[in-house]
Amino acid sequence: MMTTVERLSFQPLIPERWPDFEQLFGAQGASGGCWCMWWRIARREFEANGNQGNRDAMRSLVEAGHIPGILAYHGDCPVGWCSIAPRSEFGALERSRVLKRIDDEPVWSIVCFYISKPHRHQGLLR
């Protein structure tokens, strides 16, 4: 069954939706234990954290009231993720020599899109 954009709904990642985030990201944290922390913390910390530490760091952000992104749902099933926040929340992005700020305007950044494997190649990111 094909998932269409018209059938999707979107919700912020809040503590009550943490189980959906875990379900979507799976045991490995979506991409090699990232848990969408790659752009948020220093590289050393990211590597030292490993899968479980990065998971715990993201959960701590959510439980502290931060909204680190938006979950996409097909019915009640979480099928996608977009990490979006003020650029200032992405420490590694702020320190990047390659992706330097172009001015002092406060901006938001999208640093990750993730779609669950069964729902890929269906045009959800179009």
N, C-alpha and C positions, 0 to 999 in steps of 0.2 A: 504494500500500500504506500503510495507516494504521499509525503508530507508537503502541503502547499503553504505558502506564506499566509494565505488567508485564514488558515486554520491554526495559526500560532497566536499565543498570548505571551506577554512579557511581564516579569515581576522582578523587583529589586531583590538582591540577595540580603536577606535579613535572618536573624537567628532561627526563626520558625521554618525557614526554607533551607537550612543547612543540610538536612538529610537529602534533599533533592540535588544539591550541589555535589555531595559525596557520591550519590548514585550516578550522576552525569560523569564525574571525573574518574570514578572507579578506584580500585586499590592503588593504582600507580599515579594518581594525581594528574590525569589527562596526558601530560607529556613528560615522561621521565621524572616524575615526582615534583613537578613545578608548582602545582596548586596555584598557579598564577601569581607567584611571588617573585619571579625573575626580575621584573622591572621595579619592584617595590623595595628591595633590600640590597645591601652590598653583596658582590659576588662571593666573597669569602664566607659571609654568613649563609648565603644560599647553599653553597657547597657543603658547609659544615652541618647545616640543618638536615640535609637529605630529605627523602620523601615525607617521613613522619613529622619532622621539624617544620617543613614548609606547610604541611597540612595544619599543624597546630598554630603556626603564625597566622595563616589566613583565618582560621576559626577565631583566634583572639581578636583580629580586626573586626570581624563580623559581630562578635559578642560585645565588643566595645562600642558598637553603634555605627561603625563605618559601613557604608554601602559600597563595596568594591566593584560592583558590576551588576549586570542584568541577566537573569535566566530566561531562556525561551522555552515555552511549553507547547507540546502538541497534546491537547486535552490535559490530562493530569501528569503526563510524562515529560520530565525535563529533557530537552533535545539539544539545547545550545546555550552558549555563554558568550557574553561580551564584557570584557574588563574595561571599564570606563570610570574615570575619576579626574579631579583636578590634577594637572601635571605635577604639582608640588607633592602629591602623594606617592609619586614614583621616583624614589630616591636614585635608583640606578639610571633612570632616564635623565634626571636633573644633572647627574654627574657625567653624562655621556659627552665625549668630545666630538663624536660624529653627529649626534642629534641635538646640537646646542639650541638653546632658545634663540629666536630671531629678534625678540624684543621683550619688554617687561610686562606685557599684557598678560593677565591671568587667563589661562586657557585650560581646556579639558583635553585629555588624551585617551585614545583608544589604543590599548597595547595588545589585545588578544581577542580573537574570535575562536571559539571551539564548538564544533558540531559533533554529536555522537556518531560513531561509525555507521549505524544503520540508517542514519538520516543524511548522510553526505551525498553529494552529486545529485541533489534534487533542487538546486537553485535557491536554497535558503538564504544565501548571502547576496543575492542579486537585489 
